[in-house]
Amino acid sequence: MCGIVGYIGKRDAYSIVIKGLKRLEYRGYDSAGIMLHDGKELKVSKTKGKVTDLEEVSQKDNNFFGSIGMGHTRWATHGVPNDVNSHPHLSNSGNLAIIHNGIIENYEPLKKELIKRGYVFHSDTDTEVLINLIEDVQKKENIKLGKAVQIALNQVVGAYAIAVFDKNKPDEIIVARLGSPLAIGIGDGEFFIASDASPFIEYTSNAIYLEDEEMAIVRLHKPIKVRKIKDDSLVDLYVQELKMNLEQIEKGGYDHFMMKEIYEQPNVIKDTYRGRLLANKGIIQMAGVEDNLEKFLNADRIIIVACGTSWHAGLVAEYIFEEFARIPVEVEYASEFRYRNPIINKKDIVVAISQSGETADTLAAIKLAKENGAFVFGVCNVVGSSISRETDAGAYTHAGPEIGVASTKAFTTQITVLTLIALRLAKAKGTMSNSDFHRYLLELEMIPEKVEEALETNEIAKKIAGIYKDSPNCLYLGRGYNFPVALEGALKLKEISYIHAEGYPAAEMKHGPIALIDESMPVVVIAPKMGHYDKVVSNIQEIKSRSGKIIAVVTKGDTQVRDLADHVIEIPETSDALSPLLTTIPLQLLSYHIAVMRGCNVDQPRNLAKSVTVE
């Protein structure tokens, strides 16, 4: 959840760390802090609030500089967001400093033991416990910092990505990870440390990604050594060449990353199927599927595990897989999957979906599935992420970095990948005619152009937003393929505008939610002219007869719903199965404009973080 940045080299560390923290604020932004060492002193500045608040506080000290630095932007777990609970945390002696992403689950017994030994704690965090544990080990054993970190980590239970500094060894930073991502950028006589590569992309294109239960000593003028935390064995280094570029992580003239990412969808959907979809040849080629085609064809069922927006993409995929490939599909919240003693068989395929590839609950579900002998297939956006390494096979989306906390382009690219897989399986199983298969390929190839057209509804969405921005509640209804889109639309609204919103299958309205409908209740109805159109029209009539305000997403040229609805947003026509790729666009725009009009921080909504690396 939190973002960590470190630098050791010859440049001014302050500017590198601050800029890196700004790029990692999507991971957490309720407090921030920075530590610098100038060769003599260890200096710390931290505050409740965002990185801009940290800048303001830290710049009051004219001597706040150094060539070694560590910074942190926090999403609170232990302890409320305030100055004291902010990272970095110092040990009791003031010699050691730490930044930490994750949770130490056994911090309470460790803290009680350290208090007995005379340690004093100033914060409510588990992180302060960890740094004092490291110091205690270092003193008792009279050992170097790296060894002390290793011994201490073997005593803790939980998840972490940490960077630890000792002012008595001012040429090195010790880093380690378990369950939270950590990258080390390798420059010319300098090293960068971060939760992902975005803080150092302009300085180097070479990076090492630590695996779980690995630690490294990052030391000036010496090669990096990576060791296993459990047994101290050396690990062979694998240096990756980064594919990310600076332009991808800048706003590019948009007011918010979210709006930029909404408008990137035509291109990223095309990037996601490029090289995989050869419509003119009637071919879908995906290495992760082709190499394991027999497993898919012989599967008794597919279990999809995911969280949040990715779970909604999985629900869309459930409809698509079952209709196209006639394989039974179950969609599970990853956070519940491992705790309900699920039945998993060796002929099951578990598909794990995650934008970041680091979602803790989804990683735990993957581990459980593998222990039970299932084949696990990953769908994620970040190359080299934990899920891409832990799964048996997989397919990347090509959404590019998604900085806005509320996911948009990740959702549509996940649906694109999952549709490609379903079509390939349908072809192999013979559950779809050749004519339908070719028709879907051609339609999917045309989706980016149609998304461009759907984006032209922006001004209409903005106008509707102005009317309903002060509504306390909103209902979203859809049927079939667009029921998950209703859930996703409601999630977007509540995430970024803080308006209470709920999504329902339209037919379920009369089984409870209809009691909420009156003249002040806006109801967003997804009603493209295919699938269950006539049934949805009946549901709209039920809303209208109770004076609800109807905002309808319809197929271009629709007249029947237009006559009933208070507001209509038109999208291009496509097949029922592919319609979620279009119907979601105006809902994203509507949520965005309502949030902006309400004065909300669109890219960094309160209490949320982009990458959920704790349970």
NORCORSUL-V448557 format. One line per field, one symbol per residue. psi: psi as a letter, one per 30 degrees, with the letter a starting at -180 (. if undefined). burial: 1 if it has 9 or more other ideal C-beta (glycine too) atoms within 8 Angstrom, else 0. A space follows every 10 residues. Layout:
BEGIN
psi=???
burial=???
END
This chain:
BEGIN
psi=elkkklkkbf ljeeeeeeee eefgfffkhf lllkklkgfe ljkkkllkal eeeeeeeeff jfgillgklk lkkkjkdjkl jleeflllkl lefgekkkkk kakjfheeee eeeeefggkk kflglfeeee eeeeeeeeee fhlleeeeee eeffflkbkk klkkkkffig glkkllkjfk lkkjkjajgl kkkleafefg efflgklkjk lkhllkjjkk gklkkklkee ggkkkkkjkk kkfkleefgl fhfleleeee eeffeeefee eefkfejief fhkkjjeeee fgeeeefgke lkkkkllbee eeeeeeeeee eeeefhkkkk kkkeffeffg iljklfgkkk jkkkefggje eeeeeeeeee fgglkkkkjl fjkgleefef lelakklhfl kjekejkdfe eeeeeeeeee eeeeeeeefg gkleeeeeee eeeeffeeee eeeeffgeee eeeeefegfg kflkkkkllb fgeeeeeeee eeeeeffgkk kkklkeffef gdffffkafg jkjjkjhlil cheeeeeeee eeeefggljk jkjlkkfkee eefelekkkk llkaleefef feffefeeee eeeeeeffgl jefilkflle jjgl.
burial=1111111110 1011011111 1011111111 1111111100 0111111111 1011101100 0001011111 1111110110 1100111111 1000111111 1111011001 1001100010 1010111111 1111111100 1000111111 1110010111 1111111001 0111111111 1111111001 1111111111 1011011111 0001111111 0001011110 0000100001 0101000010 0001011111 1111110111 1110011110 0101010110 0110111010 1111111111 1111111111 1101101011 1111001100 0101100111 1111111111 1111111111 0101111111 1100111101 1011111111 0111111111 1111111111 1111111110 0100001111 1111111101 1111101001 1101110110 1011111111 1111111111 1111111010 1111110110 0011001000 1111111101 1010111011 1111010111 1111100100 1101101111 1101111111 1111111111 1111111101 0111100111 11110
END
